[in-house]
Amino acid sequence: MGVIIYKPTSAGRRNASVNDLSEVTFRHQNRPERSLLESRKRSGGRNHSGKITAWHRGGGHKRRYRVIDFKRTVDGQPAKVQEVQYDPNRSCHIALLEYPGGEKRYILAPLGLKAGDVVESGQKVEPKIGNCMPLASIPVGMAIHNIEMCAGQGGKLVRTAGGQARLMAREGNWATILLPSGEMRQVRVECRATVGQLGNLDHQNVRIGKAGRTRHMGRRPHVRGKAMNPHAHPLGGGEGRSNGGRHPCSPWGTLAKGGRTRNPRARSNRRILRRRMTKSYGEAKLRRKW
Protein backbone atom coordinates (compact mmCIF):
# COMPACT_ATOMS: atom_id res chain seq x y z
CA MET A 1 0.00 0.00 0.00
CA GLY A 2 1.52 3.28 -1.10
CA VAL A 3 1.64 6.13 -3.55
CA ILE A 4 3.58 6.22 -6.82
CA ILE A 5 5.10 9.64 -7.54
CA TYR A 6 5.59 10.43 -11.21
CA LYS A 7 8.85 11.70 -12.64
CA PRO A 8 8.54 15.42 -13.48
CA THR A 9 8.68 14.91 -17.25
CA SER A 10 6.06 17.64 -17.84
CA ALA A 11 4.22 20.34 -15.92
CA GLY A 12 1.24 18.01 -15.39
CA ARG A 13 3.38 15.14 -14.11
CA ARG A 14 5.52 17.29 -11.82
CA ASN A 15 3.04 17.39 -8.93
CA ALA A 16 0.99 14.27 -9.71
CA SER A 17 0.88 10.93 -7.93
CA VAL A 18 -1.30 7.82 -8.10
CA ASN A 19 -2.28 4.99 -5.78
CA ASP A 20 -0.25 1.83 -6.40
CA LEU A 21 -3.36 -0.35 -5.72
CA SER A 22 -1.27 -2.85 -3.77
CA GLU A 23 -4.37 -4.07 -1.91
CA VAL A 24 -6.17 -4.94 -5.16
CA THR A 25 -5.84 -8.61 -6.11
CA PHE A 26 -5.43 -8.08 -9.87
CA ARG A 27 -3.95 -4.61 -10.22
CA HIS A 28 -3.67 -4.53 -14.00
CA GLN A 29 -7.09 -5.98 -14.80
CA ASN A 30 -10.60 -4.59 -14.48
CA ARG A 31 -12.67 -7.62 -13.46
CA PRO A 32 -16.08 -6.47 -12.13
CA GLU A 33 -18.74 -9.11 -11.52
CA ARG A 34 -21.28 -8.64 -14.32
CA SER A 35 -24.25 -9.77 -12.24
CA LEU A 36 -23.55 -7.00 -9.71
CA LEU A 37 -23.24 -4.13 -12.20
CA GLU A 38 -25.88 -1.48 -12.83
CA SER A 39 -26.00 1.47 -15.18
CA ARG A 40 -25.38 4.80 -13.50
CA LYS A 41 -27.37 7.72 -14.84
CA ARG A 42 -25.55 11.03 -14.64
CA SER A 43 -27.50 14.22 -14.02
CA GLY A 44 -24.72 16.80 -14.29
CA GLY A 45 -25.90 18.26 -10.97
CA ARG A 46 -29.38 19.03 -12.33
CA ASN A 47 -32.70 18.29 -10.64
CA HIS A 48 -35.94 17.04 -12.24
CA SER A 49 -36.59 20.54 -13.61
CA GLY A 50 -33.24 20.70 -15.37
CA LYS A 51 -31.86 23.36 -13.05
CA ILE A 52 -28.38 23.00 -11.58
CA THR A 53 -28.67 22.37 -7.84
CA ALA A 54 -25.23 20.79 -7.28
CA TRP A 55 -22.59 22.96 -8.85
CA HIS A 56 -19.36 21.98 -10.59
CA ARG A 57 -20.46 18.54 -11.77
CA GLY A 58 -20.52 17.09 -15.26
CA GLY A 59 -18.50 15.20 -17.83
CA GLY A 60 -16.00 12.62 -16.69
CA HIS A 61 -15.43 9.01 -17.58
CA LYS A 62 -18.37 6.63 -17.82
CA ARG A 63 -18.84 4.41 -14.78
CA ARG A 64 -20.97 1.41 -13.96
CA TYR A 65 -22.24 1.13 -10.42
CA ARG A 66 -21.16 -1.87 -8.31
CA VAL A 67 -24.06 -3.01 -6.11
CA ILE A 68 -22.70 -3.14 -2.55
CA ASP A 69 -24.23 -5.28 0.20
CA PHE A 70 -24.43 -2.74 3.02
CA LYS A 71 -26.96 -4.81 5.00
CA ARG A 72 -24.96 -8.10 5.24
CA THR A 73 -28.14 -10.13 5.87
CA VAL A 74 -26.85 -13.57 4.79
CA ASP A 75 -26.31 -14.99 8.29
CA GLY A 76 -24.61 -18.23 9.26
CA GLN A 77 -22.98 -18.83 5.85
CA PRO A 78 -19.22 -18.34 5.62
CA ALA A 79 -18.31 -16.47 2.44
CA LYS A 80 -14.95 -16.74 0.71
CA VAL A 81 -13.27 -13.60 -0.58
CA GLN A 82 -12.67 -14.07 -4.30
CA GLU A 83 -10.73 -10.87 -4.86
CA VAL A 84 -10.35 -7.24 -3.79
CA GLN A 85 -11.24 -4.78 -6.54
CA TYR A 86 -11.01 -1.09 -7.35
CA ASP A 87 -14.34 0.75 -7.34
CA PRO A 88 -14.53 4.01 -9.34
CA ASN A 89 -17.63 5.11 -7.38
CA ARG A 90 -16.01 5.34 -3.93
CA SER A 91 -12.67 6.00 -2.26
CA CYS A 92 -12.28 2.60 -0.55
CA HIS A 93 -11.81 -0.76 -2.28
CA ILE A 94 -14.48 -3.47 -2.45
CA ALA A 95 -14.27 -7.24 -1.93
CA LEU A 96 -16.14 -9.84 -3.95
CA LEU A 97 -17.64 -12.60 -1.76
CA GLU A 98 -18.94 -15.97 -2.87
CA TYR A 99 -21.31 -17.90 -0.58
CA PRO A 100 -21.60 -21.72 -0.49
CA GLY A 101 -24.72 -21.61 -2.69
CA GLY A 102 -22.88 -19.73 -5.42
CA GLU A 103 -24.35 -16.30 -4.64
CA LYS A 104 -21.90 -13.40 -5.04
CA ARG A 105 -21.96 -10.06 -3.29
CA TYR A 106 -19.75 -7.02 -2.93
CA ILE A 107 -18.78 -5.56 0.45
CA LEU A 108 -16.49 -2.72 1.50
CA ALA A 109 -12.98 -4.12 1.88
CA PRO A 110 -11.44 -3.59 5.34
CA LEU A 111 -7.71 -3.21 5.89
CA GLY A 112 -5.95 -6.59 5.81
CA LEU A 113 -8.67 -8.49 3.94
CA LYS A 114 -7.30 -10.44 0.96
CA ALA A 115 -8.35 -13.12 -1.50
CA GLY A 116 -8.91 -16.49 0.13
CA ASP A 117 -10.08 -15.14 3.48
CA VAL A 118 -13.43 -16.21 4.93
CA VAL A 119 -15.90 -13.73 6.40
CA GLU A 120 -19.29 -14.23 8.00
CA SER A 121 -22.24 -12.29 9.36
CA GLY A 122 -24.63 -13.05 12.20
CA GLN A 123 -25.24 -12.53 15.90
CA LYS A 124 -22.77 -15.09 17.24
CA VAL A 125 -19.84 -14.96 14.82
CA GLU A 126 -16.23 -14.39 15.79
CA PRO A 127 -15.33 -10.66 16.01
CA LYS A 128 -12.60 -10.68 13.37
CA ILE A 129 -11.85 -8.39 10.43
CA GLY A 130 -14.62 -8.39 7.84
CA ASN A 131 -17.26 -10.08 10.00
CA CYS A 132 -20.57 -8.26 10.46
CA MET A 133 -22.68 -8.48 13.62
CA PRO A 134 -24.94 -6.39 15.87
CA LEU A 135 -23.27 -3.89 18.16
CA ALA A 136 -24.51 -5.98 21.08
CA SER A 137 -22.10 -8.78 20.04
CA ILE A 138 -19.01 -6.67 19.32
CA PRO A 139 -16.45 -6.34 22.16
CA VAL A 140 -16.10 -2.82 23.56
CA GLY A 141 -13.08 -0.94 22.20
CA MET A 142 -12.96 -2.55 18.76
CA ALA A 143 -12.64 -0.60 15.50
CA ILE A 144 -15.76 -0.82 13.33
CA HIS A 145 -17.12 0.60 10.07
CA ASN A 146 -20.26 0.48 7.90
CA ILE A 147 -22.52 1.18 10.88
CA GLU A 148 -26.31 1.23 10.68
CA MET A 149 -28.31 4.15 12.06
CA CYS A 150 -31.50 2.08 12.23
CA ALA A 151 -31.61 -1.71 12.47
CA GLY A 152 -32.04 -3.33 9.06
CA GLN A 153 -31.47 -0.11 7.18
CA GLY A 154 -27.98 -0.92 5.96
CA GLY A 155 -24.69 0.73 6.84
CA LYS A 156 -24.73 4.53 6.73
CA LEU A 157 -21.78 5.67 8.85
CA VAL A 158 -18.00 5.32 8.25
CA ARG A 159 -17.79 4.11 4.66
CA THR A 160 -14.84 6.09 3.26
CA ALA A 161 -11.24 4.99 2.71
CA GLY A 162 -9.31 4.58 5.96
CA GLY A 163 -12.42 5.22 8.05
CA GLN A 164 -12.92 3.62 11.42
CA ALA A 165 -15.15 4.25 14.42
CA ARG A 166 -14.64 2.98 17.96
CA LEU A 167 -17.23 1.19 20.10
CA MET A 168 -16.82 2.98 23.42
CA ALA A 169 -19.53 1.57 25.69
CA ARG A 170 -22.88 -0.19 25.95
CA GLU A 171 -25.66 0.68 28.35
CA GLY A 172 -29.07 -0.93 28.10
CA ASN A 173 -30.37 -0.81 24.54
CA TRP A 174 -27.87 1.81 23.39
CA ALA A 175 -24.25 1.62 22.27
CA THR A 176 -21.90 4.61 22.30
CA ILE A 177 -19.59 5.00 19.30
CA LEU A 178 -16.83 7.50 18.58
CA LEU A 179 -16.91 8.60 14.93
CA PRO A 180 -13.86 9.71 12.89
CA SER A 181 -15.03 13.34 13.03
CA GLY A 182 -14.77 13.31 16.83
CA GLU A 183 -18.53 13.14 17.30
CA MET A 184 -19.74 10.74 19.96
CA ARG A 185 -23.26 9.40 19.53
CA GLN A 186 -25.56 6.61 20.64
CA VAL A 187 -26.90 3.89 18.33
CA ARG A 188 -29.25 1.02 19.11
CA VAL A 189 -27.45 -2.24 19.94
CA GLU A 190 -29.51 -4.07 17.29
CA CYS A 191 -27.78 -2.06 14.56
CA ARG A 192 -25.09 -3.93 12.68
CA ALA A 193 -21.50 -2.95 12.02
CA THR A 194 -18.47 -4.57 10.38
CA VAL A 195 -15.30 -5.20 12.37
CA GLY A 196 -12.07 -3.53 11.27
CA GLN A 197 -10.80 -0.37 9.61
CA LEU A 198 -11.47 0.30 5.95
CA GLY A 199 -8.50 -0.06 3.63
CA ASN A 200 -6.85 2.17 1.02
CA LEU A 201 -5.34 4.45 3.68
CA ASP A 202 -3.19 6.31 1.15
CA HIS A 203 -6.16 7.68 -0.75
CA GLN A 204 -5.73 11.00 1.06
CA ASN A 205 -2.08 11.25 0.02
CA VAL A 206 -2.71 11.13 -3.74
CA ARG A 207 -2.12 14.46 -5.49
CA ILE A 208 -4.23 15.15 -8.58
CA GLY A 209 -1.48 17.22 -10.17
CA LYS A 210 -3.41 18.76 -13.07
CA ALA A 211 -6.90 19.95 -13.97
CA GLY A 212 -7.44 17.26 -16.59
CA ARG A 213 -7.54 14.49 -14.00
CA THR A 214 -10.19 16.38 -12.06
CA ARG A 215 -12.32 16.73 -15.21
CA HIS A 216 -11.84 12.99 -15.79
CA MET A 217 -13.49 12.44 -12.39
CA GLY A 218 -16.55 14.46 -13.41
CA ARG A 219 -15.72 17.67 -11.55
CA ARG A 220 -16.00 20.94 -13.44
CA PRO A 221 -14.04 24.12 -12.64
CA HIS A 222 -14.90 26.12 -9.54
CA VAL A 223 -15.28 29.89 -9.83
CA ARG A 224 -14.36 32.03 -6.84
CA GLY A 225 -17.15 34.18 -5.45
CA LYS A 226 -15.03 37.34 -5.37
CA ALA A 227 -14.28 36.89 -9.08
CA MET A 228 -18.01 37.20 -9.92
CA ASN A 229 -20.22 40.24 -10.44
CA PRO A 230 -22.09 41.61 -7.41
CA HIS A 231 -25.46 40.39 -8.69
CA ALA A 232 -24.13 36.80 -8.85
CA HIS A 233 -22.44 36.52 -5.46
CA PRO A 234 -22.27 38.49 -2.18
CA LEU A 235 -18.47 38.63 -2.45
CA GLY A 236 -18.47 39.85 -6.04
CA GLY A 237 -17.76 43.30 -7.46
CA GLY A 238 -15.56 46.05 -6.14
CA GLU A 239 -12.95 48.25 -7.74
CA GLY A 240 -9.90 46.20 -8.68
CA ARG A 241 -9.00 42.98 -6.91
CA SER A 242 -11.02 43.11 -3.71
CA ASN A 243 -11.07 40.53 -0.93
CA GLY A 244 -14.84 40.42 -0.57
CA GLY A 245 -15.22 42.50 2.58
CA ARG A 246 -17.10 39.84 4.54
CA HIS A 247 -16.73 36.29 5.77
CA PRO A 248 -16.78 33.55 3.09
CA CYS A 249 -20.31 32.53 2.20
CA SER A 250 -22.44 30.86 -0.45
CA PRO A 251 -24.25 32.79 -3.22
CA TRP A 252 -27.26 32.90 -0.85
CA GLY A 253 -25.35 34.19 2.17
CA THR A 254 -24.89 30.93 4.11
CA LEU A 255 -21.59 31.02 5.96
CA ALA A 256 -19.03 28.70 4.41
CA LYS A 257 -16.71 28.42 7.39
CA GLY A 258 -18.20 27.85 10.81
CA GLY A 259 -21.85 28.28 9.91
CA ARG A 260 -24.29 25.69 11.24
CA THR A 261 -25.79 23.52 8.51
CA ARG A 262 -27.42 20.77 10.57
CA ASN A 263 -31.19 20.84 11.05
CA PRO A 264 -31.79 21.71 14.73
CA ARG A 265 -35.04 19.72 14.64
CA ALA A 266 -33.45 16.48 13.43
CA ARG A 267 -34.66 13.56 15.58
CA SER A 268 -31.19 12.06 15.76
CA ASN A 269 -29.80 15.15 17.53
CA ARG A 270 -30.90 13.86 20.92
CA ARG A 271 -28.51 10.90 20.62
CA ILE A 272 -25.41 13.03 20.02
CA LEU A 273 -23.41 13.05 23.26
CA ARG A 274 -20.55 15.20 21.92
CA ARG A 275 -20.50 17.29 18.78
CA ARG A 276 -17.71 17.03 16.26
CA MET A 277 -14.95 19.50 16.93
CA THR A 278 -15.07 22.35 14.39
CA LYS A 279 -12.99 25.49 14.37
CA SER A 280 -15.88 27.74 15.36
CA TYR A 281 -16.96 25.35 18.13
CA GLY A 282 -13.41 25.19 19.50
CA GLU A 283 -13.03 28.99 19.51
CA ALA A 284 -16.39 29.45 21.27
CA LYS A 285 -15.45 26.84 23.86
CA LEU A 286 -12.13 28.60 24.46
CA ARG A 287 -13.89 31.96 24.92
CA ARG A 288 -16.28 30.44 27.47
CA LYS A 289 -13.33 28.96 29.34
CA TRP A 290 -11.62 32.33 29.73
C-alpha positions as CSV (number, residue, x, y, z in Angstrom):
1,M,0.0,0.0,0.0
2,G,1.5,3.3,-1.1
3,V,1.6,6.1,-3.6
4,I,3.6,6.2,-6.8
5,I,5.1,9.6,-7.5
6,Y,5.6,10.4,-11.2
7,K,8.8,11.7,-12.6
8,P,8.5,15.4,-13.5
9,T,8.7,14.9,-17.3
10,S,6.1,17.6,-17.8
11,A,4.2,20.3,-15.9
12,G,1.2,18.0,-15.4
13,R,3.4,15.1,-14.1
14,R,5.5,17.3,-11.8
15,N,3.0,17.4,-8.9
16,A,1.0,14.3,-9.7
17,S,0.9,10.9,-7.9
18,V,-1.3,7.8,-8.1
19,N,-2.3,5.0,-5.8
20,D,-0.3,1.8,-6.4
21,L,-3.4,-0.3,-5.7
22,S,-1.3,-2.8,-3.8
23,E,-4.4,-4.1,-1.9
24,V,-6.2,-4.9,-5.2
25,T,-5.8,-8.6,-6.1
26,F,-5.4,-8.1,-9.9
27,R,-3.9,-4.6,-10.2
28,H,-3.7,-4.5,-14.0
29,Q,-7.1,-6.0,-14.8
30,N,-10.6,-4.6,-14.5
31,R,-12.7,-7.6,-13.5
32,P,-16.1,-6.5,-12.1
33,E,-18.7,-9.1,-11.5
34,R,-21.3,-8.6,-14.3
35,S,-24.2,-9.8,-12.2
36,L,-23.5,-7.0,-9.7
37,L,-23.2,-4.1,-12.2
38,E,-25.9,-1.5,-12.8
39,S,-26.0,1.5,-15.2
40,R,-25.4,4.8,-13.5
41,K,-27.4,7.7,-14.8
42,R,-25.6,11.0,-14.6
43,S,-27.5,14.2,-14.0
44,G,-24.7,16.8,-14.3
45,G,-25.9,18.3,-11.0
46,R,-29.4,19.0,-12.3
47,N,-32.7,18.3,-10.6
48,H,-35.9,17.0,-12.2
49,S,-36.6,20.5,-13.6
50,G,-33.2,20.7,-15.4
51,K,-31.9,23.4,-13.0
52,I,-28.4,23.0,-11.6
53,T,-28.7,22.4,-7.8
54,A,-25.2,20.8,-7.3
55,W,-22.6,23.0,-8.9
56,H,-19.4,22.0,-10.6
57,R,-20.5,18.5,-11.8
58,G,-20.5,17.1,-15.3
59,G,-18.5,15.2,-17.8
60,G,-16.0,12.6,-16.7
61,H,-15.4,9.0,-17.6
62,K,-18.4,6.6,-17.8
63,R,-18.8,4.4,-14.8
64,R,-21.0,1.4,-14.0
65,Y,-22.2,1.1,-10.4
66,R,-21.2,-1.9,-8.3
67,V,-24.1,-3.0,-6.1
68,I,-22.7,-3.1,-2.5
69,D,-24.2,-5.3,0.2
70,F,-24.4,-2.7,3.0
71,K,-27.0,-4.8,5.0
72,R,-25.0,-8.1,5.2
73,T,-28.1,-10.1,5.9
74,V,-26.8,-13.6,4.8
75,D,-26.3,-15.0,8.3
76,G,-24.6,-18.2,9.3
77,Q,-23.0,-18.8,5.9
78,P,-19.2,-18.3,5.6
79,A,-18.3,-16.5,2.4
80,K,-15.0,-16.7,0.7
81,V,-13.3,-13.6,-0.6
82,Q,-12.7,-14.1,-4.3
83,E,-10.7,-10.9,-4.9
84,V,-10.4,-7.2,-3.8
85,Q,-11.2,-4.8,-6.5
86,Y,-11.0,-1.1,-7.3
87,D,-14.3,0.8,-7.3
88,P,-14.5,4.0,-9.3
89,N,-17.6,5.1,-7.4
90,R,-16.0,5.3,-3.9
91,S,-12.7,6.0,-2.3
92,C,-12.3,2.6,-0.5
93,H,-11.8,-0.8,-2.3
94,I,-14.5,-3.5,-2.4
95,A,-14.3,-7.2,-1.9
96,L,-16.1,-9.8,-4.0
97,L,-17.6,-12.6,-1.8
98,E,-18.9,-16.0,-2.9
99,Y,-21.3,-17.9,-0.6
100,P,-21.6,-21.7,-0.5
101,G,-24.7,-21.6,-2.7
102,G,-22.9,-19.7,-5.4
103,E,-24.3,-16.3,-4.6
104,K,-21.9,-13.4,-5.0
105,R,-22.0,-10.1,-3.3
106,Y,-19.8,-7.0,-2.9
107,I,-18.8,-5.6,0.5
108,L,-16.5,-2.7,1.5
109,A,-13.0,-4.1,1.9
110,P,-11.4,-3.6,5.3
111,L,-7.7,-3.2,5.9
112,G,-5.9,-6.6,5.8
113,L,-8.7,-8.5,3.9
114,K,-7.3,-10.4,1.0
115,A,-8.3,-13.1,-1.5
116,G,-8.9,-16.5,0.1
117,D,-10.1,-15.1,3.5
118,V,-13.4,-16.2,4.9
119,V,-15.9,-13.7,6.4
120,E,-19.3,-14.2,8.0
121,S,-22.2,-12.3,9.4
122,G,-24.6,-13.0,12.2
123,Q,-25.2,-12.5,15.9
124,K,-22.8,-15.1,17.2
125,V,-19.8,-15.0,14.8
126,E,-16.2,-14.4,15.8
127,P,-15.3,-10.7,16.0
128,K,-12.6,-10.7,13.4
129,I,-11.8,-8.4,10.4
130,G,-14.6,-8.4,7.8
131,N,-17.3,-10.1,10.0
132,C,-20.6,-8.3,10.5
133,M,-22.7,-8.5,13.6
134,P,-24.9,-6.4,15.9
135,L,-23.3,-3.9,18.2
136,A,-24.5,-6.0,21.1
137,S,-22.1,-8.8,20.0
138,I,-19.0,-6.7,19.3
139,P,-16.5,-6.3,22.2
140,V,-16.1,-2.8,23.6
141,G,-13.1,-0.9,22.2
142,M,-13.0,-2.6,18.8
143,A,-12.6,-0.6,15.5
144,I,-15.8,-0.8,13.3
145,H,-17.1,0.6,10.1
146,N,-20.3,0.5,7.9
147,I,-22.5,1.2,10.9
148,E,-26.3,1.2,10.7
149,M,-28.3,4.1,12.1
150,C,-31.5,2.1,12.2
151,A,-31.6,-1.7,12.5
152,G,-32.0,-3.3,9.1
153,Q,-31.5,-0.1,7.2
154,G,-28.0,-0.9,6.0
155,G,-24.7,0.7,6.8
156,K,-24.7,4.5,6.7
157,L,-21.8,5.7,8.8
158,V,-18.0,5.3,8.3
159,R,-17.8,4.1,4.7
160,T,-14.8,6.1,3.3
161,A,-11.2,5.0,2.7
162,G,-9.3,4.6,6.0
163,G,-12.4,5.2,8.0
164,Q,-12.9,3.6,11.4
165,A,-15.2,4.3,14.4
166,R,-14.6,3.0,18.0
167,L,-17.2,1.2,20.1
168,M,-16.8,3.0,23.4
169,A,-19.5,1.6,25.7
170,R,-22.9,-0.2,26.0
171,E,-25.7,0.7,28.3
172,G,-29.1,-0.9,28.1
173,N,-30.4,-0.8,24.5
174,W,-27.9,1.8,23.4
175,A,-24.2,1.6,22.3
176,T,-21.9,4.6,22.3
177,I,-19.6,5.0,19.3
178,L,-16.8,7.5,18.6
179,L,-16.9,8.6,14.9
180,P,-13.9,9.7,12.9
181,S,-15.0,13.3,13.0
182,G,-14.8,13.3,16.8
183,E,-18.5,13.1,17.3
184,M,-19.7,10.7,20.0
185,R,-23.3,9.4,19.5
186,Q,-25.6,6.6,20.6
187,V,-26.9,3.9,18.3
188,R,-29.2,1.0,19.1
189,V,-27.4,-2.2,19.9
190,E,-29.5,-4.1,17.3
191,C,-27.8,-2.1,14.6
192,R,-25.1,-3.9,12.7
193,A,-21.5,-2.9,12.0
194,T,-18.5,-4.6,10.4
195,V,-15.3,-5.2,12.4
196,G,-12.1,-3.5,11.3
197,Q,-10.8,-0.4,9.6
198,L,-11.5,0.3,5.9
199,G,-8.5,-0.1,3.6
200,N,-6.8,2.2,1.0
201,L,-5.3,4.5,3.7
202,D,-3.2,6.3,1.2
203,H,-6.2,7.7,-0.8
204,Q,-5.7,11.0,1.1
205,N,-2.1,11.3,0.0
206,V,-2.7,11.1,-3.7
207,R,-2.1,14.5,-5.5
208,I,-4.2,15.1,-8.6
209,G,-1.5,17.2,-10.2
210,K,-3.4,18.8,-13.1
211,A,-6.9,20.0,-14.0
212,G,-7.4,17.3,-16.6
213,R,-7.5,14.5,-14.0
214,T,-10.2,16.4,-12.1
215,R,-12.3,16.7,-15.2
216,H,-11.8,13.0,-15.8
217,M,-13.5,12.4,-12.4
218,G,-16.5,14.5,-13.4
219,R,-15.7,17.7,-11.6
220,R,-16.0,20.9,-13.4
221,P,-14.0,24.1,-12.6
222,H,-14.9,26.1,-9.5
223,V,-15.3,29.9,-9.8
224,R,-14.4,32.0,-6.8
225,G,-17.1,34.2,-5.5
226,K,-15.0,37.3,-5.4
227,A,-14.3,36.9,-9.1
228,M,-18.0,37.2,-9.9
229,N,-20.2,40.2,-10.4
230,P,-22.1,41.6,-7.4
231,H,-25.5,40.4,-8.7
232,A,-24.1,36.8,-8.9
233,H,-22.4,36.5,-5.5
234,P,-22.3,38.5,-2.2
235,L,-18.5,38.6,-2.4
236,G,-18.5,39.9,-6.0
237,G,-17.8,43.3,-7.5
238,G,-15.6,46.0,-6.1
239,E,-12.9,48.2,-7.7
240,G,-9.9,46.2,-8.7
241,R,-9.0,43.0,-6.9
242,S,-11.0,43.1,-3.7
243,N,-11.1,40.5,-0.9
244,G,-14.8,40.4,-0.6
245,G,-15.2,42.5,2.6
246,R,-17.1,39.8,4.5
247,H,-16.7,36.3,5.8
248,P,-16.8,33.5,3.1
249,C,-20.3,32.5,2.2
250,S,-22.4,30.9,-0.4
251,P,-24.2,32.8,-3.2
252,W,-27.3,32.9,-0.9
253,G,-25.4,34.2,2.2
254,T,-24.9,30.9,4.1
255,L,-21.6,31.0,6.0
256,A,-19.0,28.7,4.4
257,K,-16.7,28.4,7.4
258,G,-18.2,27.8,10.8
259,G,-21.9,28.3,9.9
260,R,-24.3,25.7,11.2
261,T,-25.8,23.5,8.5
262,R,-27.4,20.8,10.6
263,N,-31.2,20.8,11.0
264,P,-31.8,21.7,14.7
265,R,-35.0,19.7,14.6
266,A,-33.5,16.5,13.4
267,R,-34.7,13.6,15.6
268,S,-31.2,12.1,15.8
269,N,-29.8,15.2,17.5
270,R,-30.9,13.9,20.9
271,R,-28.5,10.9,20.6
272,I,-25.4,13.0,20.0
273,L,-23.4,13.1,23.3
274,R,-20.6,15.2,21.9
275,R,-20.5,17.3,18.8
276,R,-17.7,17.0,16.3
277,M,-15.0,19.5,16.9
278,T,-15.1,22.4,14.4
279,K,-13.0,25.5,14.4
280,S,-15.9,27.7,15.4
281,Y,-17.0,25.4,18.1
282,G,-13.4,25.2,19.5
283,E,-13.0,29.0,19.5
284,A,-16.4,29.4,21.3
285,K,-15.4,26.8,23.9
286,L,-12.1,28.6,24.5
287,R,-13.9,32.0,24.9
288,R,-16.3,30.4,27.5
289,K,-13.3,29.0,29.3
290,W,-11.6,32.3,29.7
